[in-house]
Amino acid sequence: MPARIVSNNGGDSNKKATKTPTVEKAKQADIAQEMESVLTNSISKSSESFSNGDRAQFYAGHDRLNLQGASVERVRELQEENDHLQREISAKEEELVNCTDPLSILADIEHRKIIIARNTGEILKIYLRNEERIKRINELEAHNSRIQNEMMEMQGRFISTKDMDEKTKFASEFFILKSEIERNLGEITNLSQK
């Protein structure tokens, strides 16, 4: 007996094929509207988040005031390189209009954008390390302030007590705290070197 092949190519598959493009177009229109609203919201928020004073401080270099010397030089080099790459990208985009081989130009543009992203990442890393350095200095200074208060308290106890064992205990605690302050000051000095 020969095998029967049953195929159900009735109207169902054709109906699905005709409905799918319509649904996809509707979804694409919804997605386009949603993306447009997100973009307009983010653009308006980003322009509102920076005041004229913030922009003036940025362009005057106030963000680099607490960077160390080598970091300032490196940030400056990376920003100049990014500016140069942006100019090259603009020139390549103008070439793209009248070129015969757009793929090589697009590859050049993409390569330059990748270098800009890498440079920007390095700049952000420098600022992050600097913020961590400043945070550590502030922590050490606050700790030293607390230790100095404890040392003053130890001095007062040392003076007021008559018991020699207590005096010895307070004196040893005082010198332990003093050595901790000196260690913290050494670390602050190392962190503050330009």
N, C-alpha and C positions, 0 to 999 in steps of 0.2 A: 504494500500500500504506500503510495507516495505521501511525503510529508506535506502538511498544509502550513502555509505561512499566512498568519493573520496580521494584517496591518490595520491600524485604526487611524487612518488619515482622513477622518471625517472633518466636519466643519470646526471641531474644537481646536485643533492646532492652528488653523487659520485665524480663528477669533483671537487666540492668545497673541499671535504675531501682530495683529493689527492694533490690539490694545496696548502692548508693551511700549511702542514708540510714543504713544500719547501720554502714558504714565511717566515715562522717562523725561519727556519734555516738560511736563508739569513739575516733576521733582527738580529738574534742572533750573526752572524758573524760580522755584521756592528757594533753592540753594543760592542762586544768584542774588535774590533779594536779601536773604539773610547775611550773606557775605558783604553786600553793599552796606547794610545797616551796621554791621560790626566794624567795618572799615571807617565809616563816617563817625561812629562813636569813639573809636580809638584815636582818630586824628583830632577830634575836638577835645578829648581828654588830654592828649599829649600837648596840645597847644595851650591848654589851661594850666597844666601842671608847672610850667616854667614862667615865672614872672619876668618882667624886664630887668629887674635887679639881679635875678638868678642868671639870666643870659649874660648880662654885663660882667658879672663875676666870673662866669665860665670863660668868656673871651679874654678877660684880663689875666687869666691864669691863676685865679685864687685856689683852684682845686689842686694846684701843684705846690702850694706854699709849704706844706709840711712833708713833702717828699724829700728823700735824701738826694744828694748831688748826682750820683750815678743813675738813680732812678729817673730824675728829671731829664737827664740827657737821653736816656733810652726811650722814654715816653715821647720826647720831642722828635727823635729819629723815626720812631714808628709812625707818629702822626704825619710827619713830612712824607714818608714813603706812602702812606695811605692816600694823602692828597695827590701825589704824583700818579698813583695807580688809578684814582678816580678820574683824573684828566685823561689818562690813556683809555679808560673805559668809554668816556664820552666821545673821544676821537674814533674809537673802534665802532661805536654805535652809529656814528655818522657814515663811516665807511660801509657799514652793513647794508645801507640803502642801495648803493650802486655797485655791489660786488657780484662776482660770478660764483664764488665759493663761500657761502655764508657759514658753513660748518666750521671751517678753520677759524674764522673771526669769532664765532660764538664760543668756540673752545678757548680762544685767547681771553675773551671777556670773562668766561667762567673761571679760568685759571687766576686772573687778576682778582676776581671777587673772593676766591678762596684765600689768596694771600692777604687781602684786606681783613677777612674774618680771622685769620691766624694772628695778624698783627693786633687787631682789636682785642682778641683773647689775651694776648701777652700784656697789653696795656691794662686790662681789667685785673689780671693777675698781680701786676705791680701795685695797683691801687689797693687790692685786697690784702697783700702782704704788708703794705704801709699801714692800713687800718688796724691790722692785727698787732703791728709793732706799737702803734700809738695806744691801743687798748691795753697792751701789756705794760707799757710805761705808766699809764694811769693807775692800773691795778697795783703795781709796785709802789707808786707814790702814796696811794691810799693805805696800803699795808704798812709802809714806813710811818705814816702819820699815826696809825693805831699803835704801832710798837713804841713810838716816842711817848704816847700817853701812858702806856704801861710802864715804860722806864721811869717816867716822872712819879708814878704811883709807887714803884719799887723804891725809889730814892726816899720818898716820904716814909714808907714803912721801915726802911733801913734806919733812918734817923730816929724815928719814934720808938723803936723797940730796944729793950735792954738785954734781951736774951741773945747770947753769942751765936747759938745754933741758928736762930732765926736770921740774925745779921748775915751769917755765912750763906744761908739759903737765898736771901734776897740779893746779896752781892753776886752769887753765881748766876741767878736768873737775869740780873741786870746785864752781866757781860755776855750771856747767851743772846739776849735781845739785841745788844749792841753789835755783836758779830753778824746777826741776821740783817740788821740795817745796813752794815757795811757791804755785805754780799748783795743786797738789793740795789744799793747805790752803784756798785760795780756793774751790775746787769743794766741798770738805767743808762750808765755812761756808755756801755757798749752799744745799746740800742739807739742812743742819741747821736752817735758819731755820724758825721756827714760824709 
